Amino acid sequence: MSTSVERAISGFGDYLDAGRGFSPNTVKAYLTDVLDLAEFLKKQSVENIEDLNLEHLRDWLWQGTQNGLTKTTIARKSAAVRAFTAWCLKNDLLETDPGLRLRSPKAGRSLPKVVSRDSLAMVFKMLEAKATDDNPQGVRDLVAVELLYASGARVSELVGLDLESIDYSRNIMRVMGKGSKERMVPFGQPARDALDKWIRISRPMLESEKSGRALLLNSRGQRIGVRQVYGLVAKLLEATPTGAAGPHSLRHSAATHLLDGGADLRAVQELLGHASLGTTQIYTHVSIERLRDGYKNAHPRA
């Protein structure tokens, strides 16, 4: 019996939603990608999933490159469709898996943007000026940036924190990372001081029946969202010599500054929640570039 592309995608969506080790962001991205594939197939008059072949997938990705999609986005789309076709094969919707032979461009591994200590000092000076007892949003913003830089956490991990995620006796927070992997990460005294003020004074001022156990709240008393934190950090960094950058630059900076200070690479890997040490090693490249620049500027015979 033939199965429509739409029905196959619906089943794939149920599979992802059932919690198969994918983060919510990955689930959302994968579903968006396969739905985009469905639109492409519809234009190609491909209605049944068993008619899907490798050339369709290649043409779909090629269309993406023509529309200006980056290598990183094309690589993600390729991963999404390979997961989809593998699921179809496993559930007998396809006789062979056309995604097995699909190749995508390797995403370039450019050096991450690192926020200088001077720029960070400017950021925290701006935040501290607004973190007054009568401005709960200002205190919350200070807590958010302090925790991002102190822990190297992702924004999605930060906004997912609950009140119970913080261990105040050890200055440690429990975050849920990619693949639903939980890890414990430390934070320093400045973040602890901001947290204390937030919990004692500011959070109760924003709290509502919709707050639940969320640690960080927006002005409506609901859990703060990724976009709001992104906009906050981007605006702050734009006002410093760092220029245009997002919250992930704080994660890059935390890792780089730790390594510059002599931290062990594997300790930084654990902090960031990287599955592979190779992913963490890119930060050593940043430090080496810094060393080279310093050498050229300072050594008489550079």
C-alpha positions, 0 to 999 in steps of 0.5 A: 500500500502506498504511503503519501509523503505527508503521512510519512512526515507526520509519522516521522514527527511523532517519532521525534516528539516521542523523545529519541534523544533529540533536543527540542531545537533539533526536532523543530529544525528537522521537521521544518526541513522535511516539510520543506522537502515535501513542498519541493516534492509536491512541485515535482509531482512526487506524492508517494514516499516510495517514489522518493529517490536520491536525485530528488534529494540532491535537487532539493539541496541544490535548490537550497544552495541556489537560494543562498543557504549557507554550508552549515544550513545545507549540512543540517538539512542533509542530516535531517533528510537522512534521519527521515529516510532512515526512519522510512526504511526502518518502518517499511515505507521505503525499500532502500534508503536514498539518504545513505548516499546523500553527501552534504558540504562540510561546514566551515570551522571558522574561529569563534568570535571571542569577547575581550575582557575589556568589552566584557567589563563594559557589558557588566558595567552597563548591566550593573547600572540597571540592576537596581532593587526597583528594576527587576528586569535589570537584575534578571538581565544581569543574572542571565549574562553572568550565568552565560559567561560564568558557565559557558552554557547555551542560551537554550540551556539557560532559559530552561533552568528551574529554581531547583536547577541551582545548587547554592551550597556549591555554586553549581547549576544543573543544565539539560544539554543537547541530546537530553544530556544533563551536566553540572556546571559551576559559576562564580561569586559575581553570578551568585551575588546576582542570583541572590538578589534576583531570588530574594527581591526581583523574581517575586516582583515578576512572579505570576500564576504562569511562572511555575518553577522557571528560574528566569521570568519575562515581564509577564511572569512567564519563562523567558525565551531564547529570542529575548536573551539573544536580543539582550546580549546582541544589543549589549555587545553592539555597544562595545568594540566587539560589535555584532555578536550573539550570546554564543560568543559568551560561550566561546569567550568562557572556553577561551578565557579558561584555556588562556588561564591554564584550564585543562582541555578535558575540563573545558569539554565537560563544562561545555558538554561537548561529546567529542574533544575535537569540538573543544579543541577549536578553542585552543586554535583561538588561543594560538592565534592570540599568541601569534598576534602577541608574538608579532606585536611584541617580539623584536624579530617577529 
